[in-house]
Amino acid sequence: MIAGNSTRALVALALILSVSILLPQPTQACGPFFTDSIFVFSVHPDFPLETFAGGKLGIIQPSWARSYLVAAYRHLAGTSLSPDEAKGIKALWDDRLSYGWSIDDAGWVKKWNEARKKVPGIAAPPEINVYRNREKPHEYESYLNCQQGAFENAEATLNERIKRFGAGSASVRDWIAAQDTVFSNCGEGRHIPEAAPPDQDALIRADRAYQIAAANFYSANFDMARQQFDSIASDKSSPWRGQAGYLAARAMLRKGSLVDKAEEGRPALTDAETRLNAVLKDDSASASHQAAARLLNLVRLRLRPEENVHEIARVLMKKNGSPDFKQAVWDYTVLLDKFLGEDDETATRKLPAGLRSDELTDWIITFEEPAATAAAHSIERWEKTRALPWLVAALSYTDGQQPKVAALLSAAAGVDHSSPAFPSLAFHSVRLLIATNRANEARAMLDKILTTDRQQLTPSAVNLLMGQRMTLAQNLDEFLQNAQRVPAGISSDIDGRQIPDDESTVSETTKDGKLFFDSDAANVFNEVMPVAIIKDAASRKAVAPNLRKDIAQAAFVRAAMIDDRETALQVAPLLQDIYPELKPFLGAYQRATTPDARRFAAAFLSLKFPGLRPYVSQGLGRSSSIEEVDSYRDNWWCAEAPISMSGAASEGEGDAKSKPDPIRPPEFLRPSRSLASRQFAALQALGTGPNYFCRMAIEWTEKNPADPRSPEALHLAVRSTRYGCTDKETGRWSKAAYDLLHSRYPNTTWARNTKYWFK
């Protein structure tokens, strides 16, 4: 390596180290991947993120990454992001969401190997791995050891040496051999080039001294590397003198970072700080000043993290206060991660007493605390400051029992609808109105917002507010109006980043419908709505065609399974209109005269059409056609209502960190809650689909062995245990159906096509 001869490379090092000294390499998860709808983004705000950076905040979620809360606070505090700041923080989000610290190391190495080909007669290039494992006991952790700048600088130096000595010269071939030895340390081992003979050209000897120091650096022999870079820095004849002091400091930073405990690394980091300050005062090292300043900032972050949290927070709160806003936010959030941890760790970690001494940090910590703690603190801060960020925090965490509810609601009502705080304040105001039994006020407020303010709301905010309005529905039509929603995004969400798919994928995915049910609406249908009302919903013209299909099939299958004959017969014509291919099987149900015959007819119909189930789906629902056996077992039903295949469905609540509330029926369903509960319990008692089918097929066959449907039903029931939802009893039922089929109908096509039973 010819290290440190590129400012870009040095800046890259500072950036990488400011994220983490250890860089786990991202991996692509194995499939299958299921595209589904996201109604409320919980990892980050709505896309496009430029809109959020510009101040369209939506309803602020505590589950957002802290960098989004930084931007939110700035806008709430009245110091909106400048165009340059918005561009910088958007670049940070892009990097993190796309794993921006992922690297094209294969490309770097390939480009370097192409440059080597200019030298004739040299050996084939050795394999280079830019990541190096740490020493024991952390040998399974790796860090980026050789960076892009190392290869670029090696190429640039090689070109200069070819220009001076000639591509075929012994000097250049020796230089290449030494450089190969340097790069062999990137991944493992300790391989040091031999010193250049004293009769070599002075430039080649200077290069070799530099290569030896670099090899020690990459082989984790940091103290030796420091000594050698110091020696180079004192050699006035060396062309590497200007970078050597910086690189000696870099060696100490790396040494101080690759330790188990912070205190163990403090001496090396303190040494690095002293050296970097000296570099910045050295006019002869001016080429390294910018990179040294960045590295010095990183060293200070590591040595005095709490002090730097507050220093960076103060910078972040000033409009254009930082020349590199992206890096400042990056450093700030990495420091917060150090103190606060991830996810729910904030609630259990003991934080330094002074960590909350600046408003930005205090606000972010508050937004991640348990609700009771956050409510008390945010109300106290709001009463003292009357600042909008604290009003948002206070309203977000206050419950209906707080004595300050009236004052908070009054303050929120006085905030202009154009304020970036308005969606959050509106959502939580409605939540508190409902909690304090002021449903009429909540309903009127929501109707006004969803009519007059809808355009300034993000899709996630619209869906959250529609979810609130749905719970206040006084009739079925109001419920359906707010249950049908446009997803905020469509995503395969294979790794939890909630990255929306591109427009072409979305268009193809939603070609059969634009409106879908989020989990809160699907749960109402599935658990607290009587089947007769589900049937009524299927007949409403205001329901989107794709959702009418789903509601109609759920109403019929559910009614048939619990033997609500009247409802099943009423919905059967509608289901037949939607799916004409069901006509002969629906006719068999309609002609059945006993409960057993009806249940078998419905079970046989379901076996023939794996897309039928007694539940309404959330999100995009089942992608396979109704008669098709889905390859990924999305067939029939489980004992529980179906969930989103991708796991990407929204929380459906403003506070994404709280546990999901019990399903609350909309107002118009409350009188029928008891009936709905009995029906749902009866449905669950029947168990998972394949077990139920086996039981129905066996019982019917034993009583009606001459029915021509019996052997086919047994065959299909066994098949369902292969492709449907199973439990610990499924194998027993599968074998029982298999045995009966082969003992009773051994010479039929159905028996010959049923070669196995399934556990």
Secondary structure, 3 states (H helix, E strand, C coil): CCCCCCHHHHHHHHHHHHHCCCCCCCCCCCCCCCCEEECCCCCCCCCCHHHHHCCCCCCCCCCCCHHHHHHHHHHHCCCCCCHHHHHHHHHHHHHHHCCCCCCCHHHHHHHHHHHHCCCCCCCCCCCCCCEEECCCCCCCCEEECCCHHHHHHHHHHHHHHHHHHCCCCHHHHHHHHHHHHHHCCCCCCCCCCCCCCCCCCHHHHHHHHHHHHHHHHHCCCHHHHHHHHHHHHCCCCCCCHHHHHHHHHHHHHHHHHCCCCHHHHHHHHHHHHHHHHHHHHCHHHHHHHHHHHHHHHHHHHHHCHHHHHHHHHHHHCCCCCCCCHHHHHHHHHHHHHHHHCCCCHHHHCCCCCCCCCCHHHHHHHHHCCCHHHHHHHHHHHHHHHCCHHHHHHHHHHCCCCCCCHHHHHHHHHCCCCCCCCHHHHHHHHHHHHHHCCCHHHHHHHHHHHHHHCHHHCCHHHHHHHHHHHHHCCCCHHHHHHHHEECCCEEECCCCCCCCCCCHHHHHHHCCCCCCEECHHHHHHHHHHCCHHHHHHHHCCCCCCHHHHHHHHHHHHHHHHHCCCHHHHHHHHHHHHHHCHHHHHHHHHHHHCCCHHHHHHHHHHHHHHCCCCCCCCCCECCCCCCCCCCCCCCCCCCCCCCCCCCCCCCCCCCCCCCCCCCCCCCCHHHHHHHHHHHHHHHHHHHCCCHHHHHHHHHHHHHHHCCCCCHHHHHHHHHHHHHHHCCCCCCHHHHHHHHHHHHHHHCCCCHHHHCCCCCCC
